[in-house]
Amino acid sequence: MNDNDFDKAGRAWLRLDPSGLLRWLMPGLHADCVFQRWADTRTIAFPGEPDRTCDTVAELLQATQSPLWWLLVLELQSDLDEEMFGRLLEYLGRLWRSLRPLETPRQRYRIVAAVVNFTGTGRTSRDFRLPGTKARTCLRIVERNVAGENAQRTLQRLAASQGPLALLPLIPLMRGGDNAAIIRKWTAVAETEPEERRRDQYAGLTRVFADLAERGEIWRNELEGWNMKRSASVMEWQAEAKLQTRIEDLIDVLQSRFGTELPSDLLQRIQSSTDVDLLKRWLEGAAKARTLNKFRQAMET
């Protein structure tokens, strides 16, 4: 499973229960700040990744006397990104300039960010001050390092209804997440979820994150016979990830072989394809074609 699969899993996980998971991520968040929806950021690419839109930007409404709108950029990392400070700084600026609340278009969003690190310990926040002056660049973010969380304590809180059950998929990533007793406790807590479809989602995503933590085998063994079938949502994003990988591989081969940016019509055709097998044939044709025109001809056969 590649990093893109884990990124997809992270976004699927966050959408299980946005309000509950935001409260877990930021336990001090005031009750009058309420999740409204995911912002439409399709026209604003995340810095350094022109092919990916950050689709986990939450709109929050602070219901004060004069209501305030917030944008919370949520970045989920399967591996630490040493440049995350700069990328977030750039992206926050783009959002602030480009988007305004639909309900109050004359008002600008208040912009903040948070990072969830599934592995490792992140240090994204920075505070730069020029000595002897008032010049300062400061980015303070909420950062949660899942690997540092205690699996047993988390399960105890979930069993006592002191947190969202959507945290269950993260248990394999936490300290003690490879303990057989913890896995058995996980099943007991998961069974308190009344909706079968939601239990399936927890199970499928838990298996994915267990693989990320290199604990997949023990989780599969301990949960053998329990309801660990793959959910439809997990299979959907995995298929999407496979498709995107094929598209990126084809573009890379073409640009590498012919040393030029691809014409916009060709690029659009490749990026809009939804047929994995067809993309595979095109990739084989790209490896054999002597010119870009020859490749275009091979696409029609």
N, C-alpha and C positions, 0 to 999 in steps of 0.2 A: 504494500500500500504506500503510495507516494504522499508527499507533504500536502499536495492539493486535496487529496481525500480527507486528510485531517482538518484542513481549513474548512472544507464543506461541512464536515461533521460539526465543527465548532459553531458555524452559523445556524445549522439545523438545531443544535442544542439551545442556542440563545433564543430562538423563536418558539421554543416549547412553552415558555412562561416569561415573557419580557418583564412584566411588572415585578414578579417575585424574584427573578434573578437580578434585577437592578437593585432591589432592596438588599439582597445578599452581597452584591458587589460594593454597595455604598450604604452600610447599615445606619448611618446618621442622616440619610436623606429625609428632608422634612416631609411630613404627610401631605402637605399642600402641593408638592411637586409630583404630578401624576403622568405616567406614560400615556401618550395619545396614539402614536402610530410610528411606523418606520418612515423616515424622510425619503423622498424620491431624489436620489443623487446620481441618476444614470448619466447625466451630462458632465459629471465631475469625477475624473479618474483619480485613483489614489496615486500619490507621487511615486514614480519609479515603476509603476505597473499600469501602463496605458490600456491594457486589456481587461483590467479589473476595476469595477466600481465598488466602493465601500458601501455594502448594502446593510450595514448594521449601524446606522446613524439614527438614534432615537430622538423623537420630538417629545419634549416634556412641557407641560403647562403648569406654571406656578400660579395657583388660584389666590392671589393677593387682591387687595382693593383695586390695584391697577395690574391686571394679569400680565405675566411675563412669560415669554416663550424661550425655551432652551433647546439647543442641539447638543446631544451627547454622542460623540464619536466613540464607538466601542471597537477596539482592535483585539482580535483573538489570535494568539501566537502559539503554534505548535513547537516552533524553535525561536529562540531569542533573535531579535533583529537589532544590531548595534546602532543602526541609523534611525530607529523609531522616533527618537526625539525630533530630528530634523524633518522626517516625513510627516509627523503629526503637526508640527508647527506650520509647515507649508499647506497641509490639507485644511487645517482650521481656518487659515487665511482665505483659502478658496471658498470654503463654505460661507464664511461671514460676508464675503463680497457678493456671492452668487445667489444665495437663497434668502427668502423672506417668508414669514408666516403667512399662510393663505388667509387666515382670519383677520390679520392686521398687517397688510402689506407695507404700511409706512414704518412699521417697527422692525428693527433688526433682531435676529436671534442673539442670545447670549451663548457663547460657544465654550464647551468644555470637552474633556476627553478622558477615557479610561482604557486600561489594558488588562486583559486576562492572559497570563502566561501559563500554558498547560504543562510546560516543563521548564526547569531552570528558575533563576531568580533575576527578574528584570530590574533595571534602574533607569527608567526612561526620563524621569523628571530632571530638569536642569534649572540652575539659577546663576546667570552670568552677570557680574557687576564690574564695571570699569572703575578701578580704584581712584578715589579722589573726585569722582563725578556722580551725577545722578543717573547716568546711562545704565540701563539694566534690561536684560531679556530673561524672562522667567516663564517656565511652563511647569505647572504643578498638576499632576494627574493622579487619579486613583489607579493603583496597580495591585492586582491580586495574583499571587503566585500559588497556583493550585498544588504544586508538589510540596509546598510547605504546610498545607492544611492537614489536619489530623482526621483520618478516615473514621475512626471509632467515635470521636466526639461529634463529627458531622452526622453520622447515622443516629446517634443518640438524640440530637436535636431534631432530626427529621421524624424520628419515631414519636417525639413529643409535640409534633406539629409546630415546631419553632423554625421552620424554613421551608422553602419550596421543594417538592419532590423532584423537580427538574434538576436538582443537584446530584441525583443518583448516578447519572452517567459519568460524573467526574471522580467517583470513589476510587476506581483503579489507579488514578493518577496521584492520589494522596498518600501521605505517610501511613504505612500499614495496609495499603491497598492490595497487597499480595498475600494477605493472611486469610487462611481458609475460614476462620471464624468470622472475619469481617464479611466475607462473601456470603456466608449463610445469613448473617444479619441483614445484608443488602436484600436478599430475597424476601425476608420477612417484612421489611419496610416497603419494598416494591409491591407486595401483595395488598398493601393498604390502598393502593390506587384503584378506584372503582372502575375506570374505563379501560377495557382490554386494549384498545388501540394505543392509548397512552402508555400502558405497560410494555407493549411491543416496541414503542419508540424508545423508552428508557433502555430496554434490553439491547436493541440494535446498536444504539449509540454507546452504551457501556462496553460492548464488545470492541467497537472501534477504538475507544480511548484506552482499553486494556492493551490493545496492540501497540498503541503509541508509547505506552509505558513499558513495553516488552513484558507484559504480564498476561498476554492473551491465552496462553496454554492453561495456566492455573484457573483462570476464570471459566474457560470452556469446560474443563474437567469438573470443577465444583458445581457448575450450573447445568451439567448434563441431566436431562430429564425435566429441567425447569423450562418455562416458556421463553426460550432465547431465539425465536425466529426473527428474521430480519424484517423490519418494518418497511412499508411502502415508501416512506419518506427517505429512509436510508438508501434503499436501492435506487431511488430517483436521483439523489445527488451524486451517488457513485457513478451512475450512467452518465450524468452530466459532466463529471470530472474526466471520465474516459474520453468523451467526445471533445472536450476542451483540449486535452493533451494531444489528441490526434491533430487537431487544427493547428496548435502551436508547433508541433513537430513538422508538419507540412510547410508552414510558412518559414520556419528556420532552414529547412533543407533548400527550398527555392531561393531564399536570399543568400544562403551560403554558396550555392552552386553558380548562381548567375550574377552575384555581386551587385545587386541593385534593389531599390525599394520596389515592391510589387505594385503594378498598376491598380488604381482604386477599384475598378470593376472586378478584377481577378481576386483581389483581397476580400471584397465584399462577398463574392460567390463562395469563397472558401469558408469565411467566418459564419456565413448563414447556413451552411450545410448541417444537417441533423442526422446524416447517415454515416455511422461509424465505418461500415464496410466500404462504402464509396470513398471515404477519406483514406482508408487503407490502400485502395487501388490507386488513388491519386498519388499517394506517397511513394508507391512502387514506381509509378510513371515518372515522378519527379527525379528519382534516382537514376533513371535511364535516359531521360530526354537530354538532347545536346543543346537545345536552345529553349527559351521561354515559349516561343511560338510552337515548337514541337510539343511542349508540355500541354499547351492549350488544346492542340489537336488531339492529344492522347486523352484529355478529359472527356471528349465527346464520344469516345469509343466504348 
